[in-house]
Amino acid sequence: MTLALTNAHVLTDDGWQEDLAVVLDGEYIAALVPRCDSRLQGMQKQDLGGAMLLPGFIDVQVNGGGGVLFNEAPTVETIRRIGAAHRRYGTTGFVPTLISDDPAVMRAALLAVEQALAEGVPGLLGIHLEGPYLAPARKGVHDAKYFHVPSNEELALLCAPHRGVRIVTLAPDQVPPASIRMLADAGVIVCAGHTAADYATTRAALDAGVRGFTHLFNAMTPFGSREPGVVGAALDDPESWCGIIVDGHHVHPASLRVAIAAKARGKMLLVTDAMPPVGADSPSARPHKVYLPVPRWTWLPPCATRYRCSACRWTRRCAWRALIRPNFSDWVPPTGTFTRAVTPIWWSWTRTIACCRAGSAGATSKARRETRGWARTQALLDAFGVSPAPPTPRPWIAPTAAHG
């Protein structure tokens, strides 16, 4: 059936147009024609009332959505739920992304995508394997215990004939150029990411077949005057594509403008790196394996009483420090003791702390400041649609959080 969408602000390569109608032939866009075109007279029309009409978004880095994480359940049903959740926000094509995990999980994910493509899951374009061939120095939220150089068996698995697109993010400083060339020759889209490579190593990887960069600026060597790093290689290369997270936190607006100006038109990709809460029925949907980064302004300055974290040794380095805090003013940590954590907002990992100046005058003062800090953090979480209960009034700790 042919349908004409009329009375809309239509986004085209030349900007917004108000005098166009979009003609649909079944599930496909057949044409963009002027409103006065005589061919529209015999078509069924739908008046959009002046709304904005854009092409569907394509997202090549989607970890989860609809309350599920691809790593936790690499199945056809998970892929279907992720696609349905993102479609509500205009994403009509997506690539489910598996972060570094066990080889068995990788095989299950590859099989699930093959099955989902065969079943025609709406919007599914392929699979993105982000790791596990990454650099520990730039691991971000990935668990480094899974990192390794790809074996011949794994390369054969990745290079096997497949449906849809297959994207592999790897670190050029960890994977030899010969392996990159093998993947590229098999039709795999190879991207550089989570890498500590220098410019020369990255340039060699581009020559071997790297075609893109995963979340530019994040988890890669920065641009410098004497060592351009991975960022410099990405911006210098005219042919490669750069995915970038534009959320006001991962990349500064000025850095974003510089990158867009440096790359050829159309070579920047907006990605979400989305997590399970996107499109979830319940805002409490949370991943077990991956953590939500917290803006640094939620961290409090030190006072007379400090706490030593058994994981990072200094709690100001831990993003969860600001999220799990007492909400009353007279709390003082016990002297010289280790205590169990209260139930954290993200419930997988727990540690213990010890107060190195317990009982000092600063403890009560710090607790008061932490009460105000909790209110600020609660407002931030409300903006994200996350509503955890305030911590219970007892000694607490911040669970380990990896972030990059």
Contacts in CASP RR format, 6 or more apart in sequence:
PFRMAT RR
TARGET T0000
AUTHOR 0000-0000-0000
METHOD contacts of the structure
MODEL  1
MTLALTNAHVLTDDGWQEDLAVVLDGEYIAALVPRCDSRLQGMQKQDLGG
AMLLPGFIDVQVNGGGGVLFNEAPTVETIRRIGAAHRRYGTTGFVPTLIS
DDPAVMRAALLAVEQALAEGVPGLLGIHLEGPYLAPARKGVHDAKYFHVP
SNEELALLCAPHRGVRIVTLAPDQVPPASIRMLADAGVIVCAGHTAADYA
TTRAALDAGVRGFTHLFNAMTPFGSREPGVVGAALDDPESWCGIIVDGHH
VHPASLRVAIAAKARGKMLLVTDAMPPVGADSPSARPHKVYLPVPRWTWL
PPCATRYRCSACRWTRRCAWRALIRPNFSDWVPPTGTFTRAVTPIWWSWT
RTIACCRAGSAGATSKARRETRGWARTQALLDAFGVSPAPPTPRPWIAPT
AAHG
1 26 0 8 1.000
1 44 0 8 1.000
2 23 0 8 1.000
2 24 0 8 1.000
2 25 0 8 1.000
2 26 0 8 1.000
2 30 0 8 1.000
2 43 0 8 1.000
2 44 0 8 1.000
3 23 0 8 1.000
3 24 0 8 1.000
3 26 0 8 1.000
3 43 0 8 1.000
3 44 0 8 1.000
3 45 0 8 1.000
3 46 0 8 1.000
4 21 0 8 1.000
4 22 0 8 1.000
4 23 0 8 1.000
4 24 0 8 1.000
4 40 0 8 1.000
4 43 0 8 1.000
4 44 0 8 1.000
4 45 0 8 1.000
4 46 0 8 1.000
5 21 0 8 1.000
5 22 0 8 1.000
5 23 0 8 1.000
5 24 0 8 1.000
5 45 0 8 1.000
5 46 0 8 1.000
5 48 0 8 1.000
5 53 0 8 1.000
6 21 0 8 1.000
6 35 0 8 1.000
6 40 0 8 1.000
6 45 0 8 1.000
6 46 0 8 1.000
6 47 0 8 1.000
6 48 0 8 1.000
7 47 0 8 1.000
7 48 0 8 1.000
7 49 0 8 1.000
7 50 0 8 1.000
8 20 0 8 1.000
8 22 0 8 1.000
8 48 0 8 1.000
8 49 0 8 1.000
8 50 0 8 1.000
8 51 0 8 1.000
8 52 0 8 1.000
8 53 0 8 1.000
9 16 0 8 1.000
9 17 0 8 1.000
9 18 0 8 1.000
9 50 0 8 1.000
9 51 0 8 1.000
9 52 0 8 1.000
9 53 0 8 1.000
10 16 0 8 1.000
10 17 0 8 1.000
10 18 0 8 1.000
10 20 0 8 1.000
10 22 0 8 1.000
10 32 0 8 1.000
10 53 0 8 1.000
11 17 0 8 1.000
11 52 0 8 1.000
11 53 0 8 1.000
11 54 0 8 1.000
11 55 0 8 1.000
12 20 0 8 1.000
12 32 0 8 1.000
16 52 0 8 1.000
19 34 0 8 1.000
19 35 0 8 1.000
19 36 0 8 1.000
20 32 0 8 1.000
20 33 0 8 1.000
20 34 0 8 1.000
20 35 0 8 1.000
21 32 0 8 1.000
21 33 0 8 1.000
21 34 0 8 1.000
21 35 0 8 1.000
21 37 0 8 1.000
21 40 0 8 1.000
21 45 0 8 1.000
22 29 0 8 1.000
22 31 0 8 1.000
22 32 0 8 1.000
22 53 0 8 1.000
23 29 0 8 1.000
23 30 0 8 1.000
23 31 0 8 1.000
23 32 0 8 1.000
23 33 0 8 1.000
23 39 0 8 1.000
23 40 0 8 1.000
23 43 0 8 1.000
24 30 0 8 1.000
29 55 0 8 1.000
33 39 0 8 1.000
33 40 0 8 1.000
54 90 0 8 1.000
56 90 0 8 1.000
56 91 0 8 1.000
56 92 0 8 1.000
56 93 0 8 1.000
57 89 0 8 1.000
57 90 0 8 1.000
57 91 0 8 1.000
57 92 0 8 1.000
57 93 0 8 1.000
57 270 0 8 1.000
58 91 0 8 1.000
58 92 0 8 1.000
58 93 0 8 1.000
58 94 0 8 1.000
58 125 0 8 1.000
59 86 0 8 1.000
59 91 0 8 1.000
59 93 0 8 1.000
59 94 0 8 1.000
59 95 0 8 1.000
59 270 0 8 1.000
59 271 0 8 1.000
59 272 0 8 1.000
59 274 0 8 1.000
60 94 0 8 1.000
60 95 0 8 1.000
60 97 0 8 1.000
60 125 0 8 1.000
60 128 0 8 1.000
60 167 0 8 1.000
60 243 0 8 1.000
60 269 0 8 1.000
60 271 0 8 1.000
61 95 0 8 1.000
61 97 0 8 1.000
61 128 0 8 1.000
61 130 0 8 1.000
61 214 0 8 1.000
61 215 0 8 1.000
61 243 0 8 1.000
61 271 0 8 1.000
61 272 0 8 1.000
61 273 0 8 1.000
61 274 0 8 1.000
62 70 0 8 1.000
62 82 0 8 1.000
62 83 0 8 1.000
62 86 0 8 1.000
62 91 0 8 1.000
62 94 0 8 1.000
62 95 0 8 1.000
62 96 0 8 1.000
62 97 0 8 1.000
62 128 0 8 1.000
62 272 0 8 1.000
62 273 0 8 1.000
62 274 0 8 1.000
63 69 0 8 1.000
63 70 0 8 1.000
63 71 0 8 1.000
63 96 0 8 1.000
63 97 0 8 1.000
63 99 0 8 1.000
63 273 0 8 1.000
63 274 0 8 1.000
63 275 0 8 1.000
63 276 0 8 1.000
63 287 0 8 1.000
63 290 0 8 1.000
64 70 0 8 1.000
64 82 0 8 1.000
64 85 0 8 1.000
64 96 0 8 1.000
64 97 0 8 1.000
64 274 0 8 1.000
64 275 0 8 1.000
64 276 0 8 1.000
64 278 0 8 1.000
65 81 0 8 1.000
65 82 0 8 1.000
65 83 0 8 1.000
65 85 0 8 1.000
65 86 0 8 1.000
65 274 0 8 1.000
65 275 0 8 1.000
65 276 0 8 1.000
65 277 0 8 1.000
65 278 0 8 1.000
65 279 0 8 1.000
65 280 0 8 1.000
65 285 0 8 1.000
66 81 0 8 1.000
66 82 0 8 1.000
66 84 0 8 1.000
66 85 0 8 1.000
66 276 0 8 1.000
66 277 0 8 1.000
66 278 0 8 1.000
66 279 0 8 1.000
66 280 0 8 1.000
66 281 0 8 1.000
66 285 0 8 1.000
67 81 0 8 1.000
67 85 0 8 1.000
67 276 0 8 1.000
67 277 0 8 1.000
67 279 0 8 1.000
67 280 0 8 1.000
67 281 0 8 1.000
67 282 0 8 1.000
67 285 0 8 1.000
68 78 0 8 1.000
68 81 0 8 1.000
68 82 0 8 1.000
68 276 0 8 1.000
68 285 0 8 1.000
69 275 0 8 1.000
69 276 0 8 1.000
69 287 0 8 1.000
69 288 0 8 1.000
69 289 0 8 1.000
69 290 0 8 1.000
70 78 0 8 1.000
70 79 0 8 1.000
70 82 0 8 1.000
70 96 0 8 1.000
70 97 0 8 1.000
70 98 0 8 1.000
70 109 0 8 1.000
71 98 0 8 1.000
71 99 0 8 1.000
71 101 0 8 1.000
71 105 0 8 1.000
71 287 0 8 1.000
71 289 0 8 1.000
71 290 0 8 1.000
72 287 0 8 1.000
72 288 0 8 1.000
72 289 0 8 1.000
74 98 0 8 1.000
74 105 0 8 1.000
74 108 0 8 1.000
74 109 0 8 1.000
74 112 0 8 1.000
75 108 0 8 1.000
75 112 0 8 1.000
76 112 0 8 1.000
76 115 0 8 1.000
76 116 0 8 1.000
76 119 0 8 1.000
76 121 0 8 1.000
78 96 0 8 1.000
78 112 0 8 1.000
79 96 0 8 1.000
79 112 0 8 1.000
79 113 0 8 1.000
79 116 0 8 1.000
79 121 0 8 1.000
79 124 0 8 1.000
80 116 0 8 1.000
80 121 0 8 1.000
82 94 0 8 1.000
82 96 0 8 1.000
83 91 0 8 1.000
83 94 0 8 1.000
83 121 0 8 1.000
83 122 0 8 1.000
83 123 0 8 1.000
83 124 0 8 1.000
84 122 0 8 1.000
85 278 0 8 1.000
85 279 0 8 1.000
85 280 0 8 1.000
86 94 0 8 1.000
86 274 0 8 1.000
86 278 0 8 1.000
86 279 0 8 1.000
87 122 0 8 1.000
87 123 0 8 1.000
88 279 0 8 1.000
89 278 0 8 1.000
89 279 0 8 1.000
92 123 0 8 1.000
93 123 0 8 1.000
93 124 0 8 1.000
93 125 0 8 1.000
94 123 0 8 1.000
94 124 0 8 1.000
94 125 0 8 1.000
95 125 0 8 1.000
95 126 0 8 1.000
95 127 0 8 1.000
95 128 0 8 1.000
95 165 0 8 1.000
95 167 0 8 1.000
96 109 0 8 1.000
96 113 0 8 1.000
96 124 0 8 1.000
96 126 0 8 1.000
96 127 0 8 1.000
96 128 0 8 1.000
97 127 0 8 1.000
97 128 0 8 1.000
97 129 0 8 1.000
97 130 0 8 1.000
97 273 0 8 1.000
98 105 0 8 1.000
98 106 0 8 1.000
98 109 0 8 1.000
98 127 0 8 1.000
98 128 0 8 1.000
98 129 0 8 1.000
98 130 0 8 1.000
99 130 0 8 1.000
99 131 0 8 1.000
99 141 0 8 1.000
99 142 0 8 1.000
99 289 0 8 1.000
99 290 0 8 1.000
100 130 0 8 1.000
100 131 0 8 1.000
100 132 0 8 1.000
100 134 0 8 1.000
100 142 0 8 1.000
100 143 0 8 1.000
100 146 0 8 1.000
100 147 0 8 1.000
101 132 0 8 1.000
101 146 0 8 1.000
102 146 0 8 1.000
103 154 0 8 1.000
106 129 0 8 1.000
106 132 0 8 1.000
106 154 0 8 1.000
107 157 0 8 1.000
109 127 0 8 1.000
109 129 0 8 1.000
110 127 0 8 1.000
110 157 0 8 1.000
110 162 0 8 1.000
113 124 0 8 1.000
113 126 0 8 1.000
113 127 0 8 1.000
113 163 0 8 1.000
114 162 0 8 1.000
114 163 0 8 1.000
116 124 0 8 1.000
117 124 0 8 1.000
117 126 0 8 1.000
117 163 0 8 1.000
117 164 0 8 1.000
118 163 0 8 1.000
125 164 0 8 1.000
125 165 0 8 1.000
126 163 0 8 1.000
126 164 0 8 1.000
126 165 0 8 1.000
126 166 0 8 1.000
126 167 0 8 1.000
127 165 0 8 1.000
127 166 0 8 1.000
127 167 0 8 1.000
128 167 0 8 1.000
128 168 0 8 1.000
128 169 0 8 1.000
129 158 0 8 1.000
129 166 0 8 1.000
129 167 0 8 1.000
129 168 0 8 1.000
129 169 0 8 1.000
130 142 0 8 1.000
130 169 0 8 1.000
130 194 0 8 1.000
130 214 0 8 1.000
131 142 0 8 1.000
131 146 0 8 1.000
131 147 0 8 1.000
131 168 0 8 1.000
131 169 0 8 1.000
131 170 0 8 1.000
131 194 0 8 1.000
132 142 0 8 1.000
132 146 0 8 1.000
132 147 0 8 1.000
132 148 0 8 1.000
133 147 0 8 1.000
133 148 0 8 1.000
133 149 0 8 1.000
133 150 0 8 1.000
133 168 0 8 1.000
133 170 0 8 1.000
133 171 0 8 1.000
133 174 0 8 1.000
133 175 0 8 1.000
134 142 0 8 1.000
134 147 0 8 1.000
134 169 0 8 1.000
134 170 0 8 1.000
134 171 0 8 1.000
134 174 0 8 1.000
134 193 0 8 1.000
134 194 0 8 1.000
134 195 0 8 1.000
135 147 0 8 1.000
135 171 0 8 1.000
135 173 0 8 1.000
135 174 0 8 1.000
135 194 0 8 1.000
135 195 0 8 1.000
135 196 0 8 1.000
135 197 0 8 1.000
136 144 0 8 1.000
136 147 0 8 1.000
137 196 0 8 1.000
138 171 0 8 1.000
138 193 0 8 1.000
138 194 0 8 1.000
138 195 0 8 1.000
138 196 0 8 1.000
138 219 0 8 1.000
138 220 0 8 1.000
138 221 0 8 1.000
138 404 0 8 1.000
139 147 0 8 1.000
139 194 0 8 1.000
139 219 0 8 1.000
139 402 0 8 1.000
139 404 0 8 1.000
140 194 0 8 1.000
140 219 0 8 1.000
140 402 0 8 1.000
140 403 0 8 1.000
140 404 0 8 1.000
141 290 0 8 1.000
141 291 0 8 1.000
141 402 0 8 1.000
141 403 0 8 1.000
141 404 0 8 1.000
142 194 0 8 1.000
142 402 0 8 1.000
143 289 0 8 1.000
143 402 0 8 1.000
147 174 0 8 1.000
149 174 0 8 1.000
149 175 0 8 1.000
149 176 0 8 1.000
149 179 0 8 1.000
150 158 0 8 1.000
150 170 0 8 1.000
150 175 0 8 1.000
150 179 0 8 1.000
155 179 0 8 1.000
155 182 0 8 1.000
155 183 0 8 1.000
158 166 0 8 1.000
158 168 0 8 1.000
158 183 0 8 1.000
158 186 0 8 1.000
158 188 0 8 1.000
159 182 0 8 1.000
159 183 0 8 1.000
159 185 0 8 1.000
159 186 0 8 1.000
159 187 0 8 1.000
159 188 0 8 1.000
160 186 0 8 1.000
165 189 0 8 1.000
166 187 0 8 1.000
166 188 0 8 1.000
166 189 0 8 1.000
167 188 0 8 1.000
167 189 0 8 1.000
167 190 0 8 1.000
167 191 0 8 1.000
168 183 0 8 1.000
168 188 0 8 1.000
168 189 0 8 1.000
168 190 0 8 1.000
168 191 0 8 1.000
169 191 0 8 1.000
169 192 0 8 1.000
169 193 0 8 1.000
169 194 0 8 1.000
169 214 0 8 1.000
170 180 0 8 1.000
170 190 0 8 1.000
170 191 0 8 1.000
170 192 0 8 1.000
170 193 0 8 1.000
170 195 0 8 1.000
171 192 0 8 1.000
171 193 0 8 1.000
171 194 0 8 1.000
171 195 0 8 1.000
171 196 0 8 1.000
171 197 0 8 1.000
172 180 0 8 1.000
172 192 0 8 1.000
172 195 0 8 1.000
172 197 0 8 1.000
172 201 0 8 1.000
172 202 0 8 1.000
172 204 0 8 1.000
172 205 0 8 1.000
172 210 0 8 1.000
172 230 0 8 1.000
173 195 0 8 1.000
173 196 0 8 1.000
173 197 0 8 1.000
173 198 0 8 1.000
173 201 0 8 1.000
174 195 0 8 1.000
175 205 0 8 1.000
177 204 0 8 1.000
177 205 0 8 1.000
177 207 0 8 1.000
177 208 0 8 1.000
178 208 0 8 1.000
180 190 0 8 1.000
180 205 0 8 1.000
180 208 0 8 1.000
180 209 0 8 1.000
180 210 0 8 1.000
181 208 0 8 1.000
181 209 0 8 1.000
183 190 0 8 1.000
183 209 0 8 1.000
184 190 0 8 1.000
184 208 0 8 1.000
184 209 0 8 1.000
184 210 0 8 1.000
184 211 0 8 1.000
189 211 0 8 1.000
189 212 0 8 1.000
190 205 0 8 1.000
190 209 0 8 1.000
190 210 0 8 1.000
190 211 0 8 1.000
190 212 0 8 1.000
191 210 0 8 1.000
191 211 0 8 1.000
191 212 0 8 1.000
191 213 0 8 1.000
191 214 0 8 1.000
192 202 0 8 1.000
192 205 0 8 1.000
192 210 0 8 1.000
192 212 0 8 1.000
192 213 0 8 1.000
192 214 0 8 1.000
192 220 0 8 1.000
192 230 0 8 1.000
192 234 0 8 1.000
193 213 0 8 1.000
193 214 0 8 1.000
193 215 0 8 1.000
193 219 0 8 1.000
193 220 0 8 1.000
193 230 0 8 1.000
194 214 0 8 1.000
194 219 0 8 1.000
194 220 0 8 1.000
195 202 0 8 1.000
195 219 0 8 1.000
195 220 0 8 1.000
195 221 0 8 1.000
195 230 0 8 1.000
196 220 0 8 1.000
196 221 0 8 1.000
197 205 0 8 1.000
197 220 0 8 1.000
197 221 0 8 1.000
197 229 0 8 1.000
197 230 0 8 1.000
198 221 0 8 1.000
198 227 0 8 1.000
198 229 0 8 1.000
199 227 0 8 1.000
199 228 0 8 1.000
199 229 0 8 1.000
199 230 0 8 1.000
199 232 0 8 1.000
199 233 0 8 1.000
202 210 0 8 1.000
202 229 0 8 1.000
202 230 0 8 1.000
202 233 0 8 1.000
202 234 0 8 1.000
203 233 0 8 1.000
203 237 0 8 1.000
206 233 0 8 1.000
206 237 0 8 1.000
206 240 0 8 1.000
210 240 0 8 1.000
211 239 0 8 1.000
211 240 0 8 1.000
211 241 0 8 1.000
212 234 0 8 1.000
212 240 0 8 1.000
212 241 0 8 1.000
212 242 0 8 1.000
212 243 0 8 1.000
213 220 0 8 1.000
213 230 0 8 1.000
213 234 0 8 1.000
213 240 0 8 1.000
213 241 0 8 1.000
213 242 0 8 1.000
213 243 0 8 1.000
214 243 0 8 1.000
215 243 0 8 1.000
215 244 0 8 1.000
215 245 0 8 1.000
215 250 0 8 1.000
215 271 0 8 1.000
215 273 0 8 1.000
216 231 0 8 1.000
216 234 0 8 1.000
216 242 0 8 1.000
216 243 0 8 1.000
216 244 0 8 1.000
216 251 0 8 1.000
216 259 0 8 1.000
217 231 0 8 1.000
217 244 0 8 1.000
217 250 0 8 1.000
217 251 0 8 1.000
217 255 0 8 1.000
217 259 0 8 1.000
218 245 0 8 1.000
218 250 0 8 1.000
218 251 0 8 1.000
218 404 0 8 1.000
219 404 0 8 1.000
220 229 0 8 1.000
220 230 0 8 1.000
220 231 0 8 1.000
221 227 0 8 1.000
221 229 0 8 1.000
221 230 0 8 1.000
221 231 0 8 1.000
222 229 0 8 1.000
222 231 0 8 1.000
223 229 0 8 1.000
223 231 0 8 1.000
223 232 0 8 1.000
223 235 0 8 1.000
224 232 0 8 1.000
228 236 0 8 1.000
234 240 0 8 1.000
234 242 0 8 1.000
235 242 0 8 1.000
235 258 0 8 1.000
235 259 0 8 1.000
235 262 0 8 1.000
235 263 0 8 1.000
236 262 0 8 1.000
238 263 0 8 1.000
238 264 0 8 1.000
238 267 0 8 1.000
240 267 0 8 1.000
241 267 0 8 1.000
241 268 0 8 1.000
241 269 0 8 1.000
242 259 0 8 1.000
242 263 0 8 1.000
242 267 0 8 1.000
242 268 0 8 1.000
242 269 0 8 1.000
243 268 0 8 1.000
243 269 0 8 1.000
243 270 0 8 1.000
243 271 0 8 1.000
244 250 0 8 1.000
244 251 0 8 1.000
244 256 0 8 1.000
244 259 0 8 1.000
244 268 0 8 1.000
244 269 0 8 1.000
244 270 0 8 1.000
244 271 0 8 1.000
245 251 0 8 1.000
245 271 0 8 1.000
245 272 0 8 1.000
245 273 0 8 1.000
246 256 0 8 1.000
246 270 0 8 1.000
249 293 0 8 1.000
249 295 0 8 1.000
251 259 0 8 1.000
259 268 0 8 1.000
260 268 0 8 1.000
272 278 0 8 1.000
275 287 0 8 1.000
275 290 0 8 1.000
275 292 0 8 1.000
276 285 0 8 1.000
276 286 0 8 1.000
276 287 0 8 1.000
277 283 0 8 1.000
277 285 0 8 1.000
277 286 0 8 1.000
277 384 0 8 1.000
277 385 0 8 1.000
277 386 0 8 1.000
283 385 0 8 1.000
283 386 0 8 1.000
283 387 0 8 1.000
284 386 0 8 1.000
284 387 0 8 1.000
284 388 0 8 1.000
286 345 0 8 1.000
286 346 0 8 1.000
286 347 0 8 1.000
286 386 0 8 1.000
287 346 0 8 1.000
288 346 0 8 1.000
288 347 0 8 1.000
288 348 0 8 1.000
289 348 0 8 1.000
291 319 0 8 1.000
291 320 0 8 1.000
291 346 0 8 1.000
291 401 0 8 1.000
291 402 0 8 1.000
291 403 0 8 1.000
292 346 0 8 1.000
292 384 0 8 1.000
292 386 0 8 1.000
293 319 0 8 1.000
293 403 0 8 1.000
293 404 0 8 1.000
294 319 0 8 1.000
294 320 0 8 1.000
294 322 0 8 1.000
294 323 0 8 1.000
294 377 0 8 1.000
294 380 0 8 1.000
294 401 0 8 1.000
294 403 0 8 1.000
295 380 0 8 1.000
298 319 0 8 1.000
298 322 0 8 1.000
298 323 0 8 1.000
298 373 0 8 1.000
298 376 0 8 1.000
298 377 0 8 1.000
298 380 0 8 1.000
299 316 0 8 1.000
299 319 0 8 1.000
299 321 0 8 1.000
299 322 0 8 1.000
300 316 0 8 1.000
300 321 0 8 1.000
300 322 0 8 1.000
300 366 0 8 1.000
300 369 0 8 1.000
300 370 0 8 1.000
300 373 0 8 1.000
302 316 0 8 1.000
303 362 0 8 1.000
303 365 0 8 1.000
303 366 0 8 1.000
303 369 0 8 1.000
304 357 0 8 1.000
304 360 0 8 1.000
304 361 0 8 1.000
304 362 0 8 1.000
304 363 0 8 1.000
304 365 0 8 1.000
304 366 0 8 1.000
305 333 0 8 1.000
305 355 0 8 1.000
305 357 0 8 1.000
305 358 0 8 1.000
305 359 0 8 1.000
305 360 0 8 1.000
305 362 0 8 1.000
305 363 0 8 1.000
305 366 0 8 1.000
306 314 0 8 1.000
306 315 0 8 1.000
306 355 0 8 1.000
306 356 0 8 1.000
306 357 0 8 1.000
307 315 0 8 1.000
307 333 0 8 1.000
307 353 0 8 1.000
307 354 0 8 1.000
307 355 0 8 1.000
307 356 0 8 1.000
307 397 0 8 1.000
308 314 0 8 1.000
308 315 0 8 1.000
308 353 0 8 1.000
308 354 0 8 1.000
308 355 0 8 1.000
308 356 0 8 1.000
309 315 0 8 1.000
309 317 0 8 1.000
309 318 0 8 1.000
309 351 0 8 1.000
309 353 0 8 1.000
309 397 0 8 1.000
309 398 0 8 1.000
309 400 0 8 1.000
310 351 0 8 1.000
310 352 0 8 1.000
310 353 0 8 1.000
310 354 0 8 1.000
310 397 0 8 1.000
311 318 0 8 1.000
311 351 0 8 1.000
311 399 0 8 1.000
311 400 0 8 1.000
312 318 0 8 1.000
312 400 0 8 1.000
315 321 0 8 1.000
315 353 0 8 1.000
315 398 0 8 1.000
318 398 0 8 1.000
318 400 0 8 1.000
318 401 0 8 1.000
319 401 0 8 1.000
319 403 0 8 1.000
320 344 0 8 1.000
320 345 0 8 1.000
320 346 0 8 1.000
320 398 0 8 1.000
320 399 0 8 1.000
320 400 0 8 1.000
320 401 0 8 1.000
321 398 0 8 1.000
322 373 0 8 1.000
322 377 0 8 1.000
323 344 0 8 1.000
323 345 0 8 1.000
323 377 0 8 1.000
323 381 0 8 1.000
323 388 0 8 1.000
323 398 0 8 1.000
324 341 0 8 1.000
324 342 0 8 1.000
324 344 0 8 1.000
324 345 0 8 1.000
324 391 0 8 1.000
324 396 0 8 1.000
324 397 0 8 1.000
324 398 0 8 1.000
324 399 0 8 1.000
325 370 0 8 1.000
325 371 0 8 1.000
325 373 0 8 1.000
325 374 0 8 1.000
325 377 0 8 1.000
325 391 0 8 1.000
325 396 0 8 1.000
326 367 0 8 1.000
326 370 0 8 1.000
326 371 0 8 1.000
326 374 0 8 1.000
326 391 0 8 1.000
326 393 0 8 1.000
326 396 0 8 1.000
327 371 0 8 1.000
327 374 0 8 1.000
327 390 0 8 1.000
327 391 0 8 1.000
327 393 0 8 1.000
328 367 0 8 1.000
328 371 0 8 1.000
328 393 0 8 1.000
329 364 0 8 1.000
329 367 0 8 1.000
329 368 0 8 1.000
329 371 0 8 1.000
330 364 0 8 1.000
330 367 0 8 1.000
331 363 0 8 1.000
331 364 0 8 1.000
331 367 0 8 1.000
331 393 0 8 1.000
332 358 0 8 1.000
332 359 0 8 1.000
332 363 0 8 1.000
332 364 0 8 1.000
332 367 0 8 1.000
333 339 0 8 1.000
333 355 0 8 1.000
333 358 0 8 1.000
333 359 0 8 1.000
333 363 0 8 1.000
333 395 0 8 1.000
334 355 0 8 1.000
334 358 0 8 1.000
334 395 0 8 1.000
335 355 0 8 1.000
335 358 0 8 1.000
335 359 0 8 1.000
336 354 0 8 1.000
336 355 0 8 1.000
336 358 0 8 1.000
337 354 0 8 1.000
337 355 0 8 1.000
337 358 0 8 1.000
337 395 0 8 1.000
338 352 0 8 1.000
338 353 0 8 1.000
338 354 0 8 1.000
339 352 0 8 1.000
339 353 0 8 1.000
339 394 0 8 1.000
339 395 0 8 1.000
339 396 0 8 1.000
339 397 0 8 1.000
340 350 0 8 1.000
340 352 0 8 1.000
340 395 0 8 1.000
340 397 0 8 1.000
341 350 0 8 1.000
341 351 0 8 1.000
341 352 0 8 1.000
341 396 0 8 1.000
341 397 0 8 1.000
341 398 0 8 1.000
341 399 0 8 1.000
342 391 0 8 1.000
342 392 0 8 1.000
342 394 0 8 1.000
342 396 0 8 1.000
343 392 0 8 1.000
344 350 0 8 1.000
344 398 0 8 1.000
344 399 0 8 1.000
345 386 0 8 1.000
345 388 0 8 1.000
346 399 0 8 1.000
348 399 0 8 1.000
349 399 0 8 1.000
349 400 0 8 1.000
350 397 0 8 1.000
350 399 0 8 1.000
351 397 0 8 1.000
351 398 0 8 1.000
351 399 0 8 1.000
351 400 0 8 1.000
352 397 0 8 1.000
353 397 0 8 1.000
353 398 0 8 1.000
355 363 0 8 1.000
357 363 0 8 1.000
374 390 0 8 1.000
374 391 0 8 1.000
378 390 0 8 1.000
381 387 0 8 1.000
381 388 0 8 1.000
END
